[in-house]
Amino acid sequence: MDPELQHPHTMHHAKNFFDVIPSKQAFWLGFVTAILSIGTIGFILLGSAVMRGDADGFAGLLADSNDDAGDDTADAAAADALPTTVTGVPVVTDSDHIRGDENAPVTIIEYSDFECPYCERFHPTMLEVMKNYDGKVRWVYRYFPLSFHPNAKPAALAAECAADQGKFWEFADQLFENRTSLGTDLYTKIATDLGLNLSTFNDCVTSEKYADLIEAEAQAGAAAGVSGTPGSFVIDKDGNAIPIKGALPYDSIAAAIDASLK
């Protein structure tokens, strides 16, 4: 009897590829195919993870001040510990550095980095604002040293140590005027020119006395939405804030101030 008639379910069934090659070759072909399939799946998964990591890393690079941007829980806890305005910006306290009339109806809070070229550009704009809006605006400076600016945090520490002796704004002005020369020699020179007690100043800087304060300000700024420097907020008397991202020109800042004064 015809063998095909013994097995009706196999009648006229076309032979597949693996039926016509030797079993040893079939084994190795199957093995290689499996490896390639697994590799392809792994590549796809790895690619998607890298894409997600790049986005998170970029955001962290802009927002983080101490390479710990991945700790979202810590950032949230730091932000929750501080009283905030209607729009989530930490309120101004006696520990802030305030320039201008402390009772002014409009507050500009600037999160900044002494090594940032855009912050250097924005500083004269803010000086012009304070001149033209005398009595109407108070300027608050907060630290936001970016992790890829190696001199930003040391400069912030030096500025805070100068603040210990009542010379924060004078010191900060000099830092921005000499942004490309940041370093220990410059900090000592500025401190000397301002008549600071050098022994006290140097001890303060060396001990990194205010490292925690600088970190806390940066984390609170990030939680409030700061993603780069300068990152500022124009705040009216009711706590409503207009975010200012980057070194916008004077006219843009003036328009935000005028809107907040209404």
PyMOL commands that set and color helices and strands:
alter all, ss='L'
color gray80, all
select helices_A, chain A and resi 3-6+8-10+17-19+23-63+72-80+117-132+152-163+168-177+179-181+184-193+198-207+211-223+250-261
alter helices_A, ss='H'
color red, helices_A
select strands_A, chain A and resi 97-100+106-112+137-143+231-235+241-245
alter strands_A, ss='S'
color yellow, strands_A
deselect
rebuild
show_as cartoon
